[in-house]
Amino acid sequence: MGDIVKKSKKPKKEKCRKCDGSGKINDKTCSTCKGTGKRDLLHD
């Protein structure tokens, strides 16, 4: 019998729209992406 392999859902990264990918808004860390400039998106 074959092994069952489960596919894990890995988040894909997308540019943060709130800070436009810069990671900062008015010299403060963006709260949406936490300063990374990217945010996670889960796709099925």
NUKOL-12631 format. One line per 8 residues: number of its first residue (from 1); for each residue z, y, x of N, C-alpha, C. Coordinates in pm, 1 decimal. Each point is the difference from the previous one (the first is absolute). Example, Ala and Ser with C-alpha at 12.3 -4.5 7.8 and 13.67 -1.06 7.14 Angstrom:
REM NUKOL-12631
1	780.0/-569.0/1319.0/0.0/119.0/-89.0/0.0/120.0/90.0  -72.0/105.0/-35.0/6.0/119.0/82.0/73.0/109.0/-77.0 $
REM end
This chain:
REM NUKOL-12631
1	0.0/-118.6/84.2/0.0/118.6/-84.2/0.0/124.4/88.3  -68.3/101.9/-47.5/-9.5/123.5/77.4/120.1/90.7/-21.1  21.0/83.2/96.7/108.1/98.4/-10.3/-41.7/114.1/-93.5  95.8/51.0/-73.6/-25.2/115.0/-85.7/29.0/126.2/80.2  -98.1/85.9/5.9/14.6/125.0/74.8/7.1/114.7/-100.2  107.2/76.5/6.3/15.3/116.2/-87.5/-48.9/123.5/73.8  -77.0/79.2/-69.4/-44.7/126.9/57.3/105.2/105.0/-29.4  44.2/67.9/102.5/98.3/106.1/-20.8/-73.2/130.3/-27.9 $
9	57.9/79.7/-83.6/-57.7/130.8/-29.6/50.7/98.7/103.4  -88.8/43.0/84.9/37.2/97.8/102.1/-43.3/137.7/-48.2  87.4/95.8/15.5/-38.3/133.9/-43.2/-109.9/57.7/87.6  -94.0/66.2/-62.4/-104.9/68.1/74.0/40.8/146.0/13.4  -41.0/60.5/107.3/37.0/139.5/26.4/-108.8/94.3/-50.8  43.7/109.3/-58.0/-89.2/104.5/-46.5/58.0/133.7/42.6  -86.1/94.8/26.7/46.3/133.8/38.7/84.8/58.0/-112.8  113.1/56.3/36.9/90.0/61.6/-97.6/-67.9/123.0/-58.9 $
17	-8.5/3.8/-131.9/-64.1/113.2/-66.7/90.1/122.8/-5.6  130.0/-23.3/-1.5/92.7/113.2/-12.6/-7.0/91.9/122.6  -6.3/-59.1/119.4/-4.0/81.5/122.8/-138.2/-2.0/64.8  -97.3/-63.7/-65.2/-136.2/-12.9/51.6/-5.5/-70.9/135.2  92.3/-93.9/19.9/-1.1/-81.5/121.2/67.4/61.7/121.2  56.1/118.1/-15.5/61.5/66.1/115.8/143.1/-47.6/25.1  66.6/-48.6/-105.3/138.8/-44.4/14.6/101.6/111.4/-19.8  -50.0/123.0/-14.0/90.2/114.1/-18.2/-51.7/93.4/-107.9 $
25	94.4/64.4/-68.0/-32.1/103.6/-97.6/87.6/120.0/34.6  -63.1/110.0/32.9/73.5/121.8/39.9/101.7/-29.6/110.0  -42.5/-69.2/103.9/83.5/-35.9/116.2/118.6/-89.2/-35.2  -2.8/-66.5/-115.0/104.0/-96.7/-36.8/-65.7/-135.5/-19.9  71.7/-105.3/29.1/-52.0/-136.0/-13.7/-33.8/-28.7/-145.8  -118.1/-53.9/-22.9/-43.8/-34.8/-134.6/87.9/-111.0/-56.0  51.5/20.0/-120.2/89.7/-100.0/-59.7/-76.2/-121.1/-53.4  -128.1/14.6/-27.5/-78.5/-111.2/-53.0/-30.8/-103.0/108.9 $
33	-46.2/45.0/116.0/-38.2/-92.9/107.3/103.2/-4.9/112.6  105.4/79.2/-11.4/106.7/6.5/101.3/-53.3/35.9/138.6  -98.4/88.7/1.8/-50.9/52.4/126.0/-108.2/-82.7/66.2  -40.8/-110.8/-60.5/-101.6/-84.2/62.6/-141.6/47.9/-27.4  -18.7/72.9/-110.7/-133.2/44.4/-37.8/-75.7/-105.2/-79.1  60.9/-117.6/-15.6/-63.1/-108.8/-74.5/100.1/-59.1/-97.3  -52.6/-55.5/-108.6/88.1/-64.3/-96.0/-54.5/-138.8/-31.7  87.6/-88.4/-43.8/-38.4/-137.4/-29.8/-55.8/-11.4/-141.4 $
41	-103.7/-81.4/-11.8/-56.3/-32.0/-131.2/-3.8/-150.5/-12.1  51.1/-54.6/-109.1/-7.7/-143.0/-22.6/-121.5/-30.1/-86.8  -83.6/-92.1/47.2/-117.5/-41.5/-75.5/15.1/-145.4/-36.8  -47.0/-36.7/-118.4/3.0/-140.6/-41.6/-116.7/-75.5/60.1 $
REM end
